[in-house]
Amino acid sequence: VTTLGQVFNISYNRIQFTPDLMPADITGTNLVTPGRDQFEFKPGPVFANLVLADEINRATPKTQSALLECMQEKRVTVFGQTWPLTLPFFVIATQNPLEMEGTYPLPEAQLDRFLFKILIHYPSLNELKEIVIKTTGEEQAAPRAQMSGQEIIEFNRLARQVPIAEKVLEYALKILLATHPGNPLAGEKVNLYVKVGASPRGVQSIILAAKVIALLDGRFNVSFADLERVALPALRHRLILNFEALAEMVTTDEIVQEILQTVERG
């Protein structure tokens, strides 16, 4: 997050989530101004362009929900007064998958507000070698700014202007509908193991991410391959599995991959 903040030349903050963290520790609160008989709003660490919610599942659901309005509406409401967040605004969250004692699963409404869920695997030999060299050798040069916050906003606007053909749009919609148990497009694994399918935010995330992929590839149109490339990280955290899936160790990745194999293009 520090590197991203420096590269994009935007403000950034890290919030360490713990069981005793309170919503006011994130959003901010009203404090009495010394020497003045009135309250003054003290902004919390969420008032930054880029926020890292580190080990977000260690905080209670009440504290986790403090990010809901921030992520959806890009604003904070404290004691009935609303404060806008500075754009661009992004939240990156981490979860510790090993030490599950004292953790609280994220509510579905919270998960649904994240564009992607990215799984971090063990580094390869070359990646590990590069990590060791950079962290045990001479001090590395600081990253240089490559963009500004305003340029990120403009790129976001440009991405939304990328056209998507009717057939490609229908394919994205079919992928989403195929996650719903009982739908005619749903496959065997969806009907057997999925309790709740993806919401409309799922297909919104797929299309927006695919438009960015197209731009980065030098194209001003979305392809079927663009949708398939982003479907897995955009949907894996939006499917709620039933007890049978947990008992048989079926993952959402397996289900999304089956959907991509069975849903026909066009």
Phi, psi and omega in degrees: 000320177299316179296316179299318179299322179286320181293320181269357178057049180232164179283149182212150179219151175245131178243119177273112182278130179224163181301332182265006178290136181252157179305322180295335177291343180260308186276332187106173182205172177271130179238152178286127179283126180300132178081358180228138184272061178201164179265148177230136182285128177252106183298144177270181183293348178290346179278075176206162179290323183231122184239130174258116174265092187280127182053057186298332182282003175273346179269160180289158178305325179299318179287320178302322183292349178296341180272350185301306181294323180299314185285327183270313187260350182058045179204167180230135177244121181230122180053042175080359179250134185258135180236122179286146175272151180284130178269148359286154180230125180226147174238127172245127182238149175239151174231140176271112185277357186259304182272093186267353177290134180076024178246160181231120180302142180290138176298152181301323180296327178287313180301321185295341182274352177272133180296310184231153163242116184250128179269127179262113181265175176299143179291149176285177180300312181294321179294318179296321178298316180295321179298313182296317181298317183287332185262349180241355180265205179295156181300130183279152177293144180291144178300145178260145181295130179250338179216173175238167178301321180294323178293325176296318178298317180294321178294324177298317178295319179297319181299322180292341180275351180294125182286154176229127183294155183301318181293322179291320177297317179297324178296318178296319179294322178295322178300317180294313182297332180290350176273354184265118178301138180089346177287145179303334180275348183291138179272185184297314183293323179298314181292331182276321194242345184266127177273314179224131180275183183287150179273174176304334176299334179297312180287329174299316180295319179299313184292315180296317180294322179295324177295320178294318178302317180298316179297316180295336179271002178083018180244151177247040175205150183265135179253168175300321181296326178297318179296315182293330181291328184255355185297319184296305179293337182277340186245339190300332181264002183258351179267131177256118183270156179270183183295324180299321179295319179294320181293324182264007176058040175275135182255160177293331178299318179298321182290316179296321179296322176295321179299315181294332180279333186260329181286128183278143175286147173068000000 
